[in-house]
Amino acid sequence: MRARYGIPLKTTAAITAIGAAGVAYAAGIEARSFRLRRVTVPVLPRGARPLRVLQVSDIHMVGGQRKKRAWLQSLAGLRPDFVVNTGDNLSDTEGVPEVLDALGPLMDFPGVYVFGSNDYYGPKLRNPARYLLEKVQGKHGLNGNPPAVGVVHNPWEELRDAFDTAGWVGLSNARGRLKLEGGFELAFTGLDDPHIKRDRYAKVAGGPEKDADLSIAVVHAPYLRSLDAFTADGYPLILAGHTHGGQLCVPFYGALVTNCDLDTDRVKGLSTHESAGHRAYLHVSAGCGTNRYTPVRFACPPEATLLTLTPRA
C-alpha cells in the first residue's frame, strides 16, 4: 500500500522520523549546549594591557532553566575585567529573580547594560515562517509595522534597579563610564532597542569621549541606522545581540534571517562595519536563550563571548 501522491508509506514515515529527531535534537540537546566564543579585538591604545570583556546576551530566562542558570553563574570563573549585557534577559513575567540568580556572581564585576524588547514586553507565539516573510518584505520589529498592541508588560524596572544597585551602568540612550583597576577609563555610549523604535541617537551623539582611554558603543539590536551612526561618529567597537545567530541555521550554509536589517553574513561573531569613511569592529552575540515559544536551536549553539581587547597595531 502507498501513501497518496505516490509517496511510499515507508518514505513518509522516515521523513517524519527524521523531522521529529531534528526537533528533539534542536530542543533537547543543542538549545542546552552552551558555548563560550573567544575573540580578540585590537582597539586599545598602544602600551595598554589587554582587557577581558564578557558579553552576555539574549538570556530569555524562563522559570526552571537550571542548567542555563548554572552555566551563567560559572562564567564568573573567567574573571573578566568587565561585563557587557546586551539585553533580552527575560522571556517570563516571573523571570527576574532567576535572571538575578544567574547573573549574581557576574554582578560582582564592573558592568554595563542595555535592554531589548523582551525585557519590556512578553513574547508572543509566532509562526517562524513570518521571519522569512518579513525579511522579504523588508519589515523588522516596528520598522514599518503597526505598533505592538495587547502585549504583556515585563517588570523591567526591577531588573534595572537590581543592576543599578550592583553598580552596573545603564546605557539605554545614555552615556556612562567605568574605571578599572590601574586607572584605565572606559567610556560607553548606548541606545535603547531599535527593534521597537526606542533608540534616540540624537541624545547621545557626538562620538567618543576624548579624555577616556577607550570608547565602546552598545546596542541590543544591530539595525543599520544605529551601526551607521556609531561608526560615522568614530567608535572603534560596537557590541550587540538580538539575532540569536539566526537560531535555526542550515548546516554548511548559515543563517536564513537576522530579525533585523543586518545581513546574514554578520549574524554573529566579529566583523567590521563601514560608514562615512570610518570603520568599526562589530561583535554580535548569538545569545544563550530563545523565545519561550520557540525553544529550539539548530546549527547555532547558545553562547556567551569573551572578548580580549588588545592594543592597536
N, C-alpha and C positions, 0 to 999 in steps of 0.2 A: 504494500500500500504506500502511496506517495502523498505528500502534502500538496496543497493547492499550488498552482502555477508551476508544477513540475519540480519543485524543490524536494528532494528526498527527506523523509522524516528524520533519518539519522543525521543529515547535514543540518537541519533546523535545530535538532537537539544539541549538536556540537556547538553551533554558533551561540545558542542560548547559554550553554555551559561556560563557554569562553567569556561571554559578556558578564555572567554572574561572577566568575572568578576574577575578572578585571575590577569589578565594583568592590568585591570583597578585599582585594589587594589594596585598592586606592583608599578605601575607608578604614580598613583594619590594620594595615601594615604601613603603607607609605605616609599616610597622614600623621603617623606617630613616630616616624623615623627621623628624629630631629638631628640636624647637622649644624656644624659651625663652618661658615665660609671665612677664609682668611685672605685679605688683600693688602697690598702695600701701595700707598699713595704719596708721591713726592711733592708735598706742598709746604713744608716748613722752611723757615729761614735757614740759611747756611749756618752750620755750627750748632743748631738746636739738637737736643736729644730726641730720639724717636718717641712718639706718643702712641699709646694703645687705646683705641676707641671701640667700645662695644655698642653696636647698633641693634636694637630690638624693635620689632615692628609687627603690626597685624596679629596680635596675640588672639584676638577674638575669643576671649575666655567665656566658657560655658561651665556651669556647675558640674563638679565631679571629674574634671580633667586632671587627675592626679599626676599622670606621667609628665604632662606639659608643665605643671607647676614645679615638679621636682627638677626637671631639666633646666627651667629658667633660674631656679634657685642655685643650681650648680654652676651657672656661668659666673657667679661671683668669684669662683676659684681662679678665673683668668686674671684677676686683679687689674682691671682696666684703669687707665688714668681718668677717664670719664665715660659716661653713658649717654647715648642719644636714643630717645624713644620717639619713633616717627608715627605713632598713633594707631587707631583702631584697636584699642585694648579690650573692648567689650563686644560681646555678642549675646548678652543676657542682662536683663534689668537687675538681676540679683548678683551680678558677677564682680562687683567692686571689691568685696572682701577677698575673693580668691585671686584677683589681679594683684592686690597689695601683698598678699601672702607670697605669691610667686616672685614679685619684684622686690620684696623686702630686703634680702641681702644685697641687691644691686643698689638700693637706695642709700646704702652707706657710702657710696662713691658719689663724687660730683656728677651732676647730670642736667640735661635739658630735655624738653619735650614739646611736641605739638599734638593736637588732636585730629582725628579723622572722623568721617561721617558716622561711623558706627560707635564712636564714643558718645555722640549726641543722640543718635536715633537707633532704635532696634531694627534688625534686618527684617526683610520681607521674603517670603517664599517666591522665588522667581524661576522661570524656565531658563536653564543655562544657555539655550539657543538664542535668547534675547541679547546676550553679549555680542554674539556674532552679527545679529541683525543691526544692533546699534553701531557696531563698527562700520558696517556697510553704509549706514545712513549718516555717519559722522556725528552721532549723538552720544554723549557720555555724561553720566551724572545728571546735573541740572543744566548742563550747557546745551541749550536748545530744547530741553524737555520741560514739561509743565512742573511747577514746584511740587514737592512731596506733600501729600495730604494724608490724614488718617494714620500718621506714623506714631510709633511708640517712642517716648522720650526716655533716654537713659539718664541715670543720676551722675552725669559727668562732673558736676560740681564737687561731689565727694571725692572723686579721683583727683581733680585739680587741687583741692585743699590738702589732700594727703601728700601729693608730690611736692607742693609748695612747702609744707611743714618739714619734709625731709631735706629741703634745700635745693631741690631741682628747680630749674628756671623755666617758666612758661614762655613759649615763643609764638603764640598764636597772634599774628600781626603785631609782633613786638620784637624788640632787640633785648639782648641780655649778655652777661659776661660770666666767665668762670676764671678764677685764679688758681692755678695748680701749684703743687709743691715745686719749689725752686723759683717761684715768681713768674712762670710763664703765663701770659694772659691771653685768653681766648675771647673773641667777640663772636656773637651769634646773631643772625637775622632770620626770623621765621615768619611763616604765613599760616593762617588758618586754612582749612581744607578747600582747595579749588574745586574738588569734586561736587561740592554743594554750594559753590559760589560764595564762600565766606572769606576768600582771600582779598586783602586790601593792600596791594603793594605800595600805593602812594603813602601809606602811613609809615613805611619802613624804608623807603627809597633813599638812595644816597651812597650806596656802596660800602665797602669795607671800612672799618674804623682804623685810621692811620696810627693811632697810639697802641693798638693791640698787636701781639705777635702773630696772630693768625685770625682771620675771619671766616666763618663757615655759615652756609645757608642751609636751612632746614624747612622741609615741607612734607606733608603727608602724600598727596597725590602729585606725581610728576607731570602735570599738564605743561604743554609747551609754553604757554604765556608766562608761567612762573619761571621755568627754566631760562627762557629768553631774557626775562627781566633781571634775574640774578646774574646771569653770565654777562650781559651787557654792562652791568654795574661793576664787574670786575671780581666777583667772588671766585676763589680758586677751587672750591669744593662745595658740592650740593649733595645733601643726603635726603632720600625719600623712601617711601614704601608703597603701599596701596595695591600694587599689581598682582600680588601673590605669585609672581613669576610666571603668570599665565594659568597657574593652578592645575589645569588639565592640559598637558602638553603632548605632543606627538613625538615619540622616540626618534632620535636622529634628525628631527626637524625643528622642534622647539615649540614656542608658544603660538597660539592662534589669536589671542586677544591680550590687551593690556588693561582694559577697563578705563582707559583714558586715551588721549590723542598721541601718546608716545608710541613710537614704532616698536614692533615686537623684537627687533634685534637688540634693544636695550631694556628688555622687560625685567632683567635682574642683573646684578653684578656691577662691575666697574666699567664705565665707558667715558666718553667725553661729549660735551655739548658746546656748540659754537653759536655766537650771536654778536652782531655789531662789531666784528673784528676781534672778539675776545673768545677764549676757550676756557672751559671749566671741566674739572673732573666731576662726574655724576656717578653716585652709587645708589642703586635701587635695591632694597632688600626684598626678597621673596616672602618674607614674613614667616611666622611659625604657626599660624592658625588658618581657619577657614570660616566662612559664613556658617552659622549653626545649621542652616537648611541644606547646605551642600558640603558635608564634612568629608570631602574626598580630595585627594591629590594624586596626580599621575605624571610620572617623569618629571617631577618638580617637588623634591622633598622640602619639608618645613625647615627654616633656618634662622639663625642669627649670624651677625658678621662681626669679626674682629678686624678692624682696620688699623694697620700700623702706618702712622704718618711719619714720613722721613723728610730730611732736607732736600730742597730742590737741587737739581744738578747745576 
